[in-house]
Amino acid sequence: MTAPASPLRPYRFFIMLSGIVLVTAVLYWAQKILIPLALAILLAFVLNPVVAFLQRRRLWRVPSVLLVVCLAFLVLGGIAVMLMLQAKQLAADLPKYKENLVAKMAGLRALGDKPWLRGLQEMEKEITEGDSKEKERSEGSAAQPTELRIEPANSFSFEKVAVPTLELAATSILVVVLLIFMLIQREQLRNRLVQLIGHGRLIHTTRAFEEAARRLSRFLLMQFVVNASFGVVLGGALFLIGVPYPLLWGTLAATLRFVPYVGTMLTMALVLLFSLAITPTWTVPLLVLVLLVVMELSTANIVEPLLFRHSTGVSPIALLVGAAFWTWLWGPIGLVLSTPLTACLVVLGRYAPRLEFLGVLLGDKSVIEPEITYYQRLLARDQDEATDVVNEYLRTHPPETVYDKVLVPALVLAKRDRNSGDLGAEDERFIYQVTEEILDDFAFTPPNPAGLAQAALEATPKLPGPKVLVLACPACDEADELTLKMLRRLLDPLTCEMEVLSGQDTRGAGRFARQGESPAVVCVAALPPGGLAQARYLCKRLRASFPAVKIVVVRWGLLENAERRQQELLSAGADFVAATLLDAQTQVSPLVSVLAHVEDARAAVA
């Protein structure tokens, strides 16, 4: 007896949408509390391995936490003070670099009046006109008497300076306090979360928390190390090249690299533009450009793949959308925290059943199996993308598995939809035609048969002679015929020749082979749904026609009532029943190989 449907089921989508809106509103309105909390949690993930390292060196928990937190914030505070000083000095020195930009643009103008130079020429015109207007304004104001305004000493705005300073100080103190208590009581916090979330699923929840915390901690720590190292190396190289304010640019590059994709391009653009402004020649900008390109390519293609072996699995689109969302929600702090926060949501979606949609939307793993994707693209009449699905599968899987994992399941889906009336005859024909074309274009070498372990057979050279005949009989239709063609590609073409009959031939009452032909092995294919009764009837006819020949039945996906179905086929005359093409290959190949050596020996004696 089935349980009654929930009355809220039709409104599940609206309830989930309302929940998302409510959570977003809470994240926005409570950002003054949630931002310090998020910073403390992420810093706890980063610093926890360091604290654990000190504890393994026999240092107590509390001193380890205090030492690590104090050192971390002293370093961050020192860098922040130096950045403020350099940023202030840079703002004062920017007008000095205007002449260098005008000189470079004038040099570009000498190249000619080309479309791609017009924008730079207009920029140069605006800069020079702005300088002349400013000069005229200063000369005109010098001729007029200057109006003196005396403001009281208490006109200094307390809200403009003191309030932001107090907010920053309060946020920093809150982050430090939360971080210290999280690191000291991390086991208690973990146990409370497990008890709160994992009621009734204690073992699964505990393992999920351990794995998620370990992977996320490693990811955040490695990302921090990579970005910090990138900033240090860039700052040192800029110092050697002669670019002013190397600490400012190195820290800016390390911070912006937390922003996916866009941060790297923005860093390169800012540093390159500044290098263009500081010198009238092109040597320094070219050196800076080469430096940025080499460093970014090395980091993205060598360093990060080596360190990020166990990624959190966030898709590139999710990183960009997450950056936009968290920036809109929390401003610049959200932009810096967007990657780790999005990674946290993906990990949460993997292990929390009710939040599984987060893992589906944000994760980098495909939510559709390759056979479903292949079948879906064939339904859309997109042959090129269907071929791409097969090629993509072959890049990461052995070639002999593509039949059982992609092509045959797609044929089963097509046959099921055809029987239910959802798939038209033209679409079915298109699917079969494309699959056959892919088979013809698929370059494949059969694997070594698993059943041929005899040393004598392996040592005996294959003598030239007639090949062993394997007769392939589809039980019903063209789908079974295509399955047998796939099996033919799994067999060694040097030892056997498989003749694939059509479904019309096997359904007829005539002979299966030509006059005088006697197959060594007979293969029967029957794909679900249906086809089992036809396979039994075909086995009886084949046994009557070839009493001494081995009959192998390929009943793909023999799962439900497997033993009973297999016994029915065996009682109908089959000698072996295989549930996959690879199983059939391991059964047919030894028989064919032995018979081929016997035939060769007979030919040699004759």
Stockholm file with secondary structure:
# STOCKHOLM 1.0

chainA/1-606         MTAPASPLRPYRFFIMLSGIVLVTAVLYWAQKILIPLALAILLAFVLNPVVAFLQRRRLWRVPSVLLVVCLAFLVLGGIAVMLMLQAKQLAADLPKYKENLVAKMAGLRALGDKPWLRGLQEMEKEITEGDSKEKERSEGSAAQPTELRIEPANSFSFEKVAVPTLELAATSILVVVLLIFMLIQREQLRNRLVQLIGHGRLIHTTRAFEEAARRLSRFLLMQFVVNASFGVVLGGALFLIGVPYPLLWGTLAATLRFVPYVGTMLTMALVLLFSLAITPTWTVPLLVLVLLVVMELSTANIVEPLLFRHSTGVSPIALLVGAAFWTWLWGPIGLVLSTPLTACLVVLGRYAPRLEFLGVLLGDKSVIEPEITYYQRLLARDQDEATDVVNEYLRTHPPETVYDKVLVPALVLAKRDRNSGDLGAEDERFIYQVTEEILDDFAFTPPNPAGLAQAALEATPKLPGPKVLVLACPACDEADELTLKMLRRLLDPLTCEMEVLSGQDTRGAGRFARQGESPAVVCVAALPPGGLAQARYLCKRLRASFPAVKIVVVRWGLLENAERRQQELLSAGADFVAATLLDAQTQVSPLVSVLAHVEDARAAVA
#=GR chainA/1-606 SS CCCCCCTTGGGHHHHHHHHHHHHHHHHHHTHHHHHHHHHHHHHHHHHHHHHHHHHHTTCCHHHHHHHHHHHHHHHHHHHHHHHHHHHHHHHHHGGGGHHHHHHHHHHHHTTCCCHHHHHHHHHHHHHHHHHHHHHHHHHHHHHSCCCCCCCCGGGSCHHHHHHHHHHHHHHHHHHHHHHHHHHHTHHHHHHHHHHHHCTTCHHHHHHHHHHHHHHHHHHHHHHHHHHHHHHHHHHHHHHHHTCSCHHHHHHHHHHHTTSTTHHHHHHHHHHHHHHHHHCSSSHHHHHHHHHHHHHHHHIIIIIHHHHCSSCCCBCHHHHHHHHHHHHHHHTHHHHHHHHHHHHHHHHHHHHCGGGHHHHHHHBSSCSSCHHHHHHHHHHTTCHHHHHHHHHHHHHHSCGGGHIIIIIHHHHHHHHHHHHHTCSCHHHHHHHHHHHHHHHHHCCCCCCCCTTCCCHHHHHSCCCSCCCEEEEEEESSSHHHHHHHHHHHHHSCTTTEEEEECCHHHHHSSSCSSCTTCCCSEEEEECCSSSCHHHHHHHHHHHHHHCTTSEEEEECTTCCTTHHHHHHHHHHTTCSEEESSHHHHHHHHHHHHHHHHHHHHHHHHHC
#=GC SS_cons         CCCCCCTTGGGHHHHHHHHHHHHHHHHHHTHHHHHHHHHHHHHHHHHHHHHHHHHHTTCCHHHHHHHHHHHHHHHHHHHHHHHHHHHHHHHHHGGGGHHHHHHHHHHHHTTCCCHHHHHHHHHHHHHHHHHHHHHHHHHHHHHSCCCCCCCCGGGSCHHHHHHHHHHHHHHHHHHHHHHHHHHHTHHHHHHHHHHHHCTTCHHHHHHHHHHHHHHHHHHHHHHHHHHHHHHHHHHHHHHHHTCSCHHHHHHHHHHHTTSTTHHHHHHHHHHHHHHHHHCSSSHHHHHHHHHHHHHHHHIIIIIHHHHCSSCCCBCHHHHHHHHHHHHHHHTHHHHHHHHHHHHHHHHHHHHCGGGHHHHHHHBSSCSSCHHHHHHHHHHTTCHHHHHHHHHHHHHHSCGGGHIIIIIHHHHHHHHHHHHHTCSCHHHHHHHHHHHHHHHHHCCCCCCCCTTCCCHHHHHSCCCSCCCEEEEEEESSSHHHHHHHHHHHHHSCTTTEEEEECCHHHHHSSSCSSCTTCCCSEEEEECCSSSCHHHHHHHHHHHHHHCTTSEEEEECTTCCTTHHHHHHHHHHTTCSEEESSHHHHHHHHHHHHHHHHHHHHHHHHHC
//
